[in-house]
Amino acid sequence: MFLVGSAKANYSVLNSALPPPHEGCSLAGTYVSPGRSLVGGPAYSLGTKDTPVHVSRSGFIPRLQWIATKYVLLWDESEKRGWLVNGTSALLHIVRASLAYSNTDKFNSAFIFRESSFRESAKPLTADSAIDMLINPKNLALKLYREKNGFLLLESRIEYFFNILEKLIDHQADIAGERGVNMADKPRRFLEGWEFNDLAMSRDPLYPRVASIEPRGKSWVDFTRAIHAVTLFGRGFGDVIKSTGADVCEYWAEMPRQKYYLAACLSDMSQLVKDNHVHEENQVRVSQDIIWHTPTSLFGSCRCKGILRQDHSDPVQSLLPSAMSKLLLPRKIGIPLESPGAIIFGHNSSFSWIYKDSGHPSEGRLPTPNVSDVDSLKDSGIEVDMDSPRIGATQSNAHRSNESPAPRQVEASLLETTSLPIYEAHSQEEYTVGILCALPKELLAVRALFDKKHDSLESINGDSNHYALGQMGKHMIVASCLPEYGTTSAADSASNMRRSFPSIKFCLMVGIGGGAPYQDNDIRLGDVVVSLPTAGYPGVVQYDRGKDKDNNVFELTGSLPPPPRSLMTAISSLRSDPDLPSYPLQPYVDEIIIRVPESMRSRYKHPGQEHDQLFKAACPKCQTREECANHDYHVTKRSQRPTDHPEIHYGLIASGNHVIKNSQTRDKWAQEHGVLCFEMEAAGIMSIFPSLVIRGICDYADAFKNKLWQEYAAATAAAYAKLLLGVVASPDKSHDVLGPARRRGSVSERPDELHHKRRRLD
């Protein structure tokens, strides 16, 4: 699924925060002013009166036809991955990002364009959808601003950004030379380009940036140089090319982060293959000097889906110099160039050829990440703090040794140590799990379960949240407390968290809620309710969003997203584990009690079942447990549980903006919709993050609310969050010291076609 330039794409991209190119880089000293020619650079010293680097094309359609044959690399510096897209898609993506910015800038009151006016392509979410939209006369005539003699139209903005891209593309071709030969002496580790936001926000002038590429990503650098691809940097592009289909496993459904992979659509690659085809050659060329090698099959089911449930397949494709074609047997795996699919280029774990900064690749293992590149950055004059961790760095065994132990291990070792390790410093991009709480007592329980605590980070402009940073097992956690109740406050806090921590994979809403015991749902105070799709509902329903109809019927409207598949499959694994202890939450609750301040420990303990009463009617005597002749009429009779340990319930949670304090309303929702719990924040975050709601039951959503159970309920909810995270696979593998090949026990595994090759490339 191709999201570039589509309505589904994320246009809230953050700046890359990359440094400018240093001396020796191709773009050093260069800048672009939209109203002038490209200025500066090692090969050019142009002033306003000098001859421009290029001669601008004329005619709207001819311009689009020209740029459709060009390529742009969108590089996400925080996630260390990129997408190679055609020029028309990149143009539309920039235009839509600029429109989104105009809708929020200081002049937005004069901006009359509405996103809903856009005419989408009849064939959406493909690499060619942008062409349909850019040539649609109704789109070109959309009004942006009122002018003295009419309106400023969308067509003018498209032409504006075309002119800038045209300059960048022409200059890239000039400095790279034919097939990129002029950049043969430039180290592959330096990826030069421009800031996406500078372009989308029409900043003048535009200044270049440079990123550092680790060895696992250097294999595609020569290719992007050969096709004169212009690089645009940012943070938080999102998954602009996504895999779909039943055979796609969860790991490869989205391009893995921190792996320096480059994704591209087959439809875009097909033209390069056709343009560079050599008659009767058994390899596939994507430029005159670069061949596309397929170590493993392009498509098909992942090995993890097979009967043996093996580790994941590695479908990553390799790019090699054409001089290596004599070392390879004729290609056995065909490439379906007309397919709507996509491929990933980078380092394949079963193909042991490694690129250095220059020259042909050689056989060997990947060097330790960052070591050589950090040294090279220092040599090149770019300041690097050797004491601070870097995004994408493989962590030491310290991370592996701090994974969450099994509950029974926690129980055995809990009293051996209660102190946490010293604080550590990390970057925003390393955090992959968000946790939001509505109350400080909820966040305290969560923070008490951190295996490691991390130093705080500076907030970005406009973010009013305060964050607690740490680690639970293999997961890097960012947690925050809302300033007030309600879905609006939750939505605002979630939006800020997403901007400040763009690598977050999912969010957990952890805290207390009101239970809805009914018939077979024997929910007690202190139990945990987890949102899970059931009976046609997505896991959370908004109880105050709907229509009042005749006969006092309330019809729900709208639908919230379900929890992400990674969490639902983890829950299934947890629920089906035959070795799960009978009381899996208790070790974590005990850990919380030990780690909270001593003055608060008694509050986080179980208050006692004698204080758990489900009232039918108001009675001051029953509430204070005094003698009452009508006790059986005032209190629902329930048998006492054999232990005080909490139970876990999975199902529907109701969320809204007002407190439910009515037993009749509670029972109606429980009977008609199967609601297990009521709360006030989840509906605000579901459309911002892939989310799961975890609530400890502190009352029964009736008129007899009190605060006695709140801390204990907060502790059980936090305990479940940590229990679940111990099962959930890490959203990215940056903390996994072993790659796919290492985990299979194969260090030098090679495909069949290289068994008879030479040992070195001459």
C-alpha positions in Angstrom: 0.0 0.0 0.0 1.5 3.3 -1.2 0.7 6.2 1.1 2.9 8.9 -0.4 0.8 11.9 -1.3 -2.4 10.2 -0.1 -4.9 11.4 2.4 -3.7 8.6 4.7 -0.1 9.8 4.9 1.3 11.6 8.0 2.2 15.2 7.1 3.2 16.2 10.7 6.9 15.6 10.0 9.5 16.9 12.4 12.8 18.4 11.5 15.7 16.0 11.1 18.1 18.0 13.4 20.9 16.9 11.2 24.1 19.1 10.7 25.0 20.9 7.5 27.4 19.2 5.1 31.1 19.6 6.1 34.0 20.5 3.8 34.4 17.8 1.2 30.7 17.0 0.9 29.1 17.6 -2.5 26.5 20.1 -1.1 28.9 21.9 1.3 28.3 25.7 0.9 25.2 25.2 -1.3 21.8 26.8 -0.7 18.6 27.2 -2.6 16.5 30.3 -2.8 13.1 29.7 -4.5 13.3 32.9 -6.4 16.8 32.4 -7.6 19.0 29.8 -9.1 20.8 27.3 -6.9 23.8 29.0 -5.3 27.2 27.8 -4.1 28.6 24.3 -3.8 32.0 23.0 -4.6 31.5 23.0 -8.4 29.5 26.2 -8.7 29.7 29.7 -7.4 26.5 31.3 -8.7 25.2 34.8 -8.0 21.8 36.3 -8.9 23.0 37.4 -12.3 24.8 34.2 -13.2 23.6 31.6 -15.6 21.3 29.1 -13.8 22.4 25.5 -13.4 19.3 24.4 -15.5 16.9 25.7 -18.0 13.4 25.3 -16.6 11.0 23.1 -18.5 7.8 24.7 -20.0 4.3 23.4 -20.1 2.4 21.9 -17.1 2.0 18.4 -18.5 5.5 18.2 -19.9 6.8 19.2 -16.5 4.9 16.4 -14.8 6.0 13.9 -17.4 9.6 14.9 -16.8 9.5 14.7 -13.0 7.6 11.4 -13.1 10.9 9.9 -14.3 12.9 11.2 -11.4 13.3 9.9 -7.9 13.2 11.3 -4.4 14.5 9.6 -1.2 12.5 10.3 1.9 14.8 9.5 4.8 13.5 9.2 8.4 16.5 10.1 10.5 14.8 9.0 13.8 13.9 5.6 12.4 16.9 5.0 10.2 14.9 3.9 7.1 14.0 5.5 3.8 11.6 5.3 0.9 12.5 5.8 -2.8 9.5 7.4 -4.5 8.9 8.8 -8.0 8.9 12.5 -8.6 5.2 13.1 -9.0 4.4 11.3 -5.8 7.1 13.3 -4.0 5.7 16.5 -5.5 2.2 15.8 -4.3 3.4 14.7 -0.9 5.2 18.1 -0.4 2.2 20.0 -1.7 -0.1 18.3 0.8 2.3 18.8 3.6 2.5 22.5 2.7 -1.4 22.7 2.7 -1.5 21.1 6.1 1.0 23.7 7.4 -1.0 26.6 5.9 -4.0 25.3 7.7 -2.2 25.9 11.1 0.2 28.8 10.5 -0.4 32.4 11.6 -2.3 33.2 8.4 -4.7 30.3 8.6 -7.7 32.6 9.0 -7.1 33.6 5.3 -6.6 30.1 4.1 -9.9 28.9 2.5 -8.7 25.5 1.2 -10.4 22.4 2.7 -8.8 19.0 2.5 -12.1 17.4 1.8 -12.3 19.3 -1.5 -9.4 17.2 -2.9 -10.4 14.8 -5.7 -8.6 11.6 -4.9 -7.4 9.2 -7.6 -9.8 6.6 -9.0 -6.9 4.1 -8.3 -5.8 5.3 -4.8 -2.8 4.2 -2.8 -0.6 3.3 -5.8 2.7 4.8 -7.1 0.8 6.5 -10.0 -2.1 7.9 -8.0 -0.3 11.3 -7.7 -0.5 11.7 -11.5 -4.3 11.5 -11.5 -4.6 14.0 -8.7 -2.0 16.5 -10.2 -3.7 16.6 -13.6 -7.3 16.7 -12.3 -8.6 20.2 -13.5 -10.9 20.4 -10.4 -7.9 19.9 -8.1 -5.9 22.5 -10.0 -8.7 25.0 -9.6 -9.1 24.7 -5.8 -8.8 28.0 -4.1 -6.2 28.7 -1.4 -6.4 32.4 -0.7 -8.4 35.4 -1.9 -6.5 37.9 -4.0 -7.3 41.4 -5.2 -8.4 40.2 -8.6 -9.5 36.6 -7.8 -8.0 33.7 -6.0 -4.7 32.0 -5.5 -5.2 28.5 -6.8 -3.7 25.1 -6.0 -2.1 25.0 -9.5 0.2 27.8 -8.5 1.5 26.0 -5.4 2.1 22.9 -7.4 4.2 24.9 -9.9 6.0 26.6 -7.1 7.2 23.3 -5.6 7.9 21.8 -9.0 10.3 24.7 -9.7 12.2 24.0 -6.4 12.3 20.2 -7.0 13.5 20.9 -10.5 16.4 22.9 -9.2 17.3 20.2 -6.7 17.1 17.4 -9.2 19.1 19.2 -11.8 21.8 20.1 -9.4 22.0 16.5 -8.1 22.5 15.4 -11.6 25.2 18.0 -12.2 27.2 17.1 -9.0 26.8 13.3 -9.4 27.6 13.1 -13.1 26.5 10.4 -15.4 25.8 7.2 -13.4 27.1 9.0 -10.3 30.7 8.8 -11.4 31.5 12.2 -9.9 30.7 11.0 -6.4 32.9 7.9 -6.5 35.3 9.6 -4.2 32.7 10.6 -1.7 32.4 8.2 1.3 29.2 6.2 1.2 28.5 6.9 4.8 27.5 10.5 4.0 24.0 10.9 2.8 23.4 14.5 1.7 20.1 16.1 1.1 17.6 18.8 2.2 15.1 19.3 5.0 11.6 18.2 4.1 10.0 20.7 6.4 12.1 23.6 5.0 10.6 22.7 1.6 7.0 22.2 2.8 7.0 25.4 4.9 8.5 27.5 2.0 11.5 28.6 3.9 13.9 30.8 2.0 16.7 29.9 1.6 16.9 26.1 1.9 20.1 24.7 3.4 21.4 21.2 2.9 21.9 18.5 5.6 24.0 15.4 5.9 23.2 12.1 7.7 25.5 9.2 8.6 24.8 5.8 7.1 26.0 2.7 9.0 27.6 -0.2 7.1 24.4 -2.2 6.8 22.9 0.7 4.7 25.8 1.5 2.4 24.8 -1.1 -0.3 22.1 1.2 -1.8 24.0 4.5 -1.7 25.7 4.0 -5.1 22.3 3.2 -6.6 20.6 6.4 -5.3 23.6 8.4 -6.6 23.5 6.7 -10.0 19.8 7.6 -10.5 20.4 11.2 -9.2 17.8 10.8 -6.4 17.3 13.9 -4.2 17.1 13.2 -0.5 14.7 14.9 1.8 15.2 14.4 5.6 12.7 14.4 8.4 11.5 12.6 11.5 8.2 10.8 11.6 7.2 10.2 8.0 5.3 7.1 9.2 4.9 4.0 7.1 4.5 5.5 3.6 4.9 2.1 1.9 3.1 -0.7 3.8 2.8 -4.4 3.1 -0.6 -5.9 2.9 -2.0 -9.4 2.4 -2.7 -12.5 4.4 0.8 -13.9 3.9 2.6 -10.9 5.4 3.8 -11.6 8.9 3.6 -9.0 11.6 7.4 -8.4 11.6 7.5 -7.4 7.9 4.0 -5.7 7.8 5.9 -2.5 8.3 9.5 -1.8 7.3 11.7 -2.5 10.3 13.2 0.5 12.0 16.9 1.2 12.8 18.0 -1.2 10.0 18.9 1.4 7.3 16.6 -0.2 4.8 15.4 1.4 1.7 11.9 0.6 0.3 10.7 1.1 -3.2 7.6 0.2 -5.3 8.1 -2.4 -8.0 6.3 -0.2 -10.5 8.9 2.5 -10.0 11.8 0.0 -10.2 10.3 -1.5 -13.4 11.2 1.5 -15.5 14.8 1.5 -14.3 15.0 -2.2 -15.1 13.7 -1.7 -18.6 15.9 1.3 -19.3 19.1 -0.6 -18.3 18.3 -4.0 -19.7 21.2 -5.7 -21.5 20.2 -8.2 -24.2 20.7 -11.9 -23.1 22.1 -10.9 -19.7 21.1 -13.2 -16.9 21.1 -10.5 -14.2 18.8 -7.5 -13.6 20.3 -4.0 -13.9 18.9 -0.9 -12.3 21.6 1.3 -13.7 24.4 0.7 -16.1 26.8 -0.3 -13.3 24.5 -1.8 -10.7 22.6 -5.1 -10.6 19.7 -6.1 -8.5 20.4 -9.4 -6.8 17.8 -11.5 -5.0 19.3 -13.7 -2.3 15.9 -15.0 -1.3 12.4 -15.0 -2.7 10.6 -11.7 -3.2 7.2 -12.7 -2.0 5.6 -15.6 -0.2 4.8 -16.7 3.3 7.3 -15.9 6.0 8.9 -19.0 7.7 7.3 -17.9 10.9 4.0 -18.9 9.5 5.1 -22.5 8.6 4.4 -25.7 10.5 7.8 -25.5 12.2 7.3 -21.9 13.3 10.8 -20.9 12.4 12.3 -17.5 12.7 11.3 -14.8 10.1 12.4 -15.0 6.5 14.7 -12.2 5.2 13.3 -10.8 2.0 15.8 -7.9 1.8 17.2 -7.4 -1.7 20.9 -6.7 -2.5 22.4 -4.2 -4.9 25.8 -5.1 -6.3 28.3 -3.7 -8.9 27.7 -5.2 -12.3 31.3 -6.4 -12.2 30.2 -9.0 -9.7 27.7 -10.6 -12.1 30.4 -13.1 -13.2 30.4 -14.4 -9.6 26.7 -15.2 -9.6 24.9 -18.0 -11.2 22.1 -16.9 -13.6 19.1 -15.5 -11.7 16.6 -18.2 -10.7 14.1 -16.0 -9.0 12.0 -13.9 -11.3 10.9 -10.3 -10.5 7.2 -9.5 -11.1 7.8 -6.0 -12.3 4.2 -5.4 -13.1 3.2 -6.3 -9.5 1.8 -3.6 -7.3 4.1 -4.7 -4.5 7.2 -3.2 -3.0 10.7 -4.4 -2.1 13.3 -3.5 0.5 17.0 -3.0 -0.3 19.7 -3.3 2.3 21.8 -5.9 4.1 20.4 -9.4 3.9 21.4 -11.6 6.8 22.1 -14.6 4.5 24.2 -12.7 2.0 27.7 -12.0 3.5 28.9 -9.2 1.2 29.7 -5.9 3.0 30.1 -2.4 1.5 32.7 0.0 2.9 33.0 3.7 2.2 34.5 3.1 -1.2 35.3 0.3 -3.6 33.6 -3.0 -4.3 32.0 -4.9 -1.5 33.9 -7.8 0.1 32.8 -10.9 1.8 32.7 -10.7 5.6 30.6 -9.8 8.6 29.0 -6.5 9.4 31.3 -4.4 11.6 30.1 -3.3 15.0 27.6 -0.6 14.4 28.6 3.0 14.7 32.3 2.5 15.7 33.8 3.2 12.3 31.1 5.8 11.4 31.6 7.8 14.6 35.3 7.9 14.1 34.8 9.0 10.5 32.4 11.8 11.6 35.1 13.0 14.0 37.7 13.0 11.3 35.4 14.9 9.0 34.9 17.8 11.5 31.3 16.9 12.6 31.1 17.1 16.4 30.1 13.8 18.0 29.5 13.2 21.7 31.2 9.9 22.3 29.5 9.6 25.7 25.9 9.9 24.5 24.1 6.9 22.9 23.2 7.1 19.3 20.0 6.2 17.5 20.3 2.8 15.9 23.2 1.7 18.0 23.1 -2.0 19.0 22.9 -2.1 22.8 25.2 -4.1 25.0 24.2 -7.1 27.0 23.1 -4.8 29.7 19.8 -4.4 27.9 19.4 -8.1 27.4 20.1 -8.8 31.1 17.4 -6.4 32.1 14.5 -8.0 30.3 11.5 -8.6 32.5 11.9 -12.0 34.3 9.1 -14.4 34.5 6.6 -13.8 37.3 7.9 -16.7 39.4 11.5 -15.4 39.0 10.3 -12.0 40.2 8.7 -13.6 43.2 11.9 -15.5 44.1 14.2 -12.5 43.7 12.0 -9.6 44.7 13.4 -9.2 48.2 17.1 -9.6 47.0 17.2 -6.0 45.7 14.8 -3.1 45.7 17.1 -0.4 44.3 17.1 0.6 40.6 20.2 1.0 38.5 21.5 4.5 38.0 19.9 6.8 35.5 20.8 6.5 31.8 20.5 9.0 29.0 18.8 8.1 25.7 17.3 10.0 22.7 13.6 10.5 21.9 13.9 8.1 18.9 14.8 5.1 21.1 11.4 5.1 22.9 8.9 2.7 21.4 6.1 2.3 24.0 4.0 5.1 25.4 2.0 4.9 28.7 -0.6 7.5 29.7 -2.2 7.8 33.1 -4.9 10.1 34.3 -3.7 10.3 38.0 -0.3 10.7 39.7 -1.1 7.6 41.8 -1.4 5.6 38.6 1.8 6.9 37.1 3.6 6.2 40.4 2.7 2.5 40.1 3.9 2.4 36.5 7.2 4.1 37.4 7.8 1.7 40.3 8.0 -1.1 37.8 10.7 0.4 35.7 13.7 -1.9 35.4 15.8 1.1 34.6 15.2 4.9 34.9 16.4 7.3 32.3 17.4 10.9 32.4 14.7 13.4 31.3 14.9 15.0 27.9 14.1 18.5 26.8 10.6 19.0 25.5 10.0 20.2 22.0 8.2 23.5 21.5 4.5 23.4 22.3 4.7 20.1 24.3 3.3 20.7 27.8 3.7 17.1 28.9 6.2 16.0 31.5 7.7 12.6 30.9 9.0 9.7 33.0 11.5 7.7 30.9 12.7 4.2 31.6 12.8 0.6 30.6 10.6 -2.4 31.2 12.4 -5.5 30.1 13.3 -5.0 26.4 10.9 -2.1 25.9 11.9 1.6 26.1 9.0 3.4 27.9 7.9 7.0 27.9 5.1 7.6 30.5 3.1 10.8 31.3 0.2 11.9 33.5 -2.7 13.9 32.1 -3.3 17.4 33.5 -7.0 16.7 34.0 -9.7 14.1 33.3 -11.5 13.6 30.0 -11.0 12.6 26.4 -9.9 16.0 25.3 -7.1 16.2 27.7 -6.1 12.7 26.8 -6.1 13.5 23.1 -3.9 16.6 23.7 -1.4 14.7 25.8 -1.2 11.8 23.3 -0.7 14.2 20.4 2.2 15.9 22.2 3.7 12.5 23.1 3.6 11.4 19.5 5.3 14.6 18.3 8.0 14.4 20.9 8.6 10.6 20.6 8.0 9.7 16.9 9.2 6.1 17.3 6.4 5.1 19.6 4.8 1.9 18.3 1.8 1.7 20.6 0.4 3.3 23.7 -1.1 1.8 26.9 -3.7 3.7 28.8 -3.1 2.4 32.4 -5.1 3.3 35.4 -8.3 2.9 37.4 -11.9 2.5 36.2 -15.4 1.6 37.3 -16.4 -2.0 37.0 -19.7 -3.3 35.6 -20.4 -6.7 37.2 -23.3 -8.4 35.6 -24.4 -12.1 35.5 -21.4 -14.1 34.3 -19.0 -11.1 34.7 -18.0 -11.6 38.3 -15.9 -8.4 38.5 -14.5 -7.5 41.9 -12.6 -4.4 43.1 -8.9 -4.7 42.3 -9.5 -6.9 39.2 -8.1 -5.8 35.9 -10.1 -5.2 32.7 -8.3 -5.1 29.4 -9.9 -3.7 26.2 -10.3 -6.5 23.6 -12.6 -6.6 20.6 -15.8 -8.5 21.3 -19.3 -9.0 19.9 -18.7 -6.7 17.0 -17.1 -3.9 19.1 -13.5 -2.8 18.7 -12.6 -3.0 22.4 -13.6 0.5 23.4 -16.9 2.3 22.8 -17.6 6.0 23.4 -20.8 6.0 25.6 -21.5 9.7 25.1 -21.2 9.6 21.3 -24.5 8.7 19.5 -28.1 9.6 18.8 -31.1 9.8 21.1 -33.9 8.0 19.4 -37.6 7.3 20.2 -38.5 5.2 23.3 -35.3 6.4 25.1 -33.1 4.4 22.7 -29.5 5.6 22.5 -27.8 4.6 19.2 -24.0 4.5 19.2 -22.3 6.2 16.3 -18.8 6.2 15.1 -16.2 3.5 15.7 -12.8 3.6 17.5 -9.8 1.6 16.2 -9.1 -1.8 17.8 -5.9 -2.6 19.6 -2.9 -3.2 17.4 -2.5 -6.8 16.2 0.9 -7.1 17.9 -0.8 -6.6 21.3 -3.8 -8.8 20.5 -1.6 -11.7 19.5 0.5 -11.1 22.7 -2.6 -11.3 24.8 -3.6 -14.5 23.0 -0.2 -15.9 23.8 -0.5 -14.9 27.4 -4.0 -16.3 27.9 -3.0 -19.6 26.3 0.2 -20.1 28.2 -0.2 -23.3 30.3 2.8 -22.4 32.5 1.4 -19.0 33.5 1.3 -18.8 37.3 -2.1 -18.9 39.0 -1.6 -15.3 40.2 0.7 -13.7 37.6 0.1 -10.1 38.8 1.0 -10.5 42.4 4.8 -10.4 42.1 4.6 -7.1 40.3 2.1 -5.7 42.9 4.5 -6.7 45.6 7.3 -5.0 43.7 5.2 -1.7 43.5 4.5 -1.9 47.3 8.3 -2.2 48.0 9.3 0.6 45.7 6.8 3.4 46.4 7.5 5.7 49.3 7.2 4.1 52.7 4.4 6.4 53.8 2.3 5.3 50.8 2.9 1.5 50.9 -0.2 0.6 52.8 -2.4 2.3 50.2 -1.2 0.1 47.5 -2.0 -3.1 49.4 -5.3 -5.0 49.0 -7.8 -3.3 51.3 -9.6 -6.6 52.2 -12.6 -8.3 50.7 -14.8 -7.1 53.5 -14.5 -3.6 51.9 -15.7 -4.9 48.6 -19.5 -4.5 48.5 -21.8 -4.2 45.5 -24.8 -2.0 46.7 -28.3 -2.3 45.5 -29.6 0.8 47.5 -28.2 3.6 49.6 -27.7 2.7 53.2 -25.3 4.6 55.5 -25.1 1.7 57.9 -24.2 -0.8 55.2 -21.6 1.5 53.8 -19.9 1.8 57.1 -20.4 -1.9 57.8 -22.6 -1.3 60.8 -25.4 -3.7 61.8 -28.4 -3.3 59.5 -31.6 -5.3 59.6 -32.1 -4.9 55.9 -28.6 -5.7 54.8 -29.6 -8.3 52.3 -31.9 -5.8 50.5 -29.2 -3.2 50.3 -26.1 -5.3 49.3 -25.8 -7.9 46.6 -24.8 -11.2 48.1 -21.7 -12.6 46.6 -19.5 -15.5 47.7 -16.1 -14.5 49.0 -13.1 -15.5 46.8 -10.6 -18.0 48.2 -7.8 -15.5 47.8 -7.3 -11.7 47.5 -5.4 -12.0 44.2 -6.9 -10.0 41.3 -8.4 -11.7 38.3 -8.0 -10.5 34.7 -11.0 -9.8 32.4 -10.9 -9.2 28.7 -13.6 -7.4 26.8 -15.4 -4.1 26.2 -14.6 -0.8 27.9 -16.9 2.2 27.7 -15.2 5.6 27.5 -16.6 9.1 27.7 -16.4 12.6 29.1 -18.7 12.4 32.2 -18.5 10.2 35.3 -20.9 7.2 35.4 -22.3 7.1 39.0 -25.6 5.3 38.4 -26.0 1.5 38.9 -29.0 1.4 36.5 -27.0 3.1 33.7 -24.1 0.7 34.5 -26.3 -2.4 34.3 -28.0 -1.2 31.1 -24.7 -0.9 29.3 -23.5 -4.2 30.7 -26.7 -6.0 29.6 -27.1 -4.4 26.2 -23.5 -4.1 25.1 -21.4 -6.3 27.3 -19.5 -3.5 28.9 -17.1 -4.6 31.7 -15.7 -1.2 32.7 -16.2 2.6 32.5 -13.5 5.2 32.2 -13.0 8.7 30.9 -9.8 9.0 28.7 -9.4 6.1 26.2 -11.6 7.5 23.5 -9.3 10.5 23.2 -6.2 8.5 22.3 -7.5 5.7 20.2 -7.3 7.6 16.9 -3.8 9.1 17.7 -2.0 5.9 18.8 -2.6 2.2 18.3 -3.7 1.7 21.9 -4.7 -0.8 24.5 -6.7 0.2 27.7 -5.8 -1.5 31.0 -8.0 -0.6 34.0 -7.9 -1.7 37.6 -11.4 -1.7 39.1 -11.6 0.8 42.0 -15.5 1.1 42.2 -18.7 -0.1 40.6 -19.6 3.1 38.7 -22.5 3.8 41.1 -23.3 6.4 43.7 -21.2 4.7 46.4 -17.8 5.7 45.0 -14.9 6.1 47.5 -11.1 6.3 47.1 -10.2 3.3 49.3 -9.4 1.0 46.3 -7.8 3.5 43.9 -4.1 2.9 44.7 -4.5 -0.9 44.7 -6.4 -0.8 41.5 -3.7 1.4 40.0 -1.1 -1.2 41.1 -2.9 -4.1 39.5 -3.3 -2.2 36.2 0.4 -1.4 36.1 1.2 -5.0 37.0 -0.7 -6.2 34.0 1.0 -3.7 31.8 4.4 -5.1 32.8 3.2 -8.7 32.5 2.0 -8.0 29.0 5.1 -6.2 27.9 7.1 -9.2 28.9 5.3 -11.1 26.2 5.2 -8.5 23.5 8.0 -8.6 21.0 10.1 -5.5 20.9 8.7 -3.0 18.3 12.1 -2.7 16.8 15.2 -4.9 17.1 17.7 -2.1 18.0 18.1 -3.7 21.5 18.5 -7.2 20.1 22.1 -8.0 19.9 21.4 -11.0 17.6 20.2 -10.5 14.1 18.0 -13.0 12.3 20.9 -15.1 11.0 22.6 -15.2 14.4 19.3 -16.3 16.1 19.2 -19.2 13.7 22.7 -20.1 14.6 24.0 -19.4 11.1 26.9 -16.9 10.8 28.1 -17.3 7.3 25.0 -18.7 5.5 25.1 -18.0 1.8 22.7 -18.7 -1.0 23.3 -21.6 -3.4 24.3 -19.5 -6.3 27.5 -18.3 -4.5 28.8 -21.7 -3.5 31.2 -21.8 -6.5 32.2 -18.1 -6.6 35.7 -16.8 -6.1 36.8 -15.9 -2.6 37.6 -12.2 -3.4 36.6 -9.8 -6.1 39.5 -8.7 -8.3 
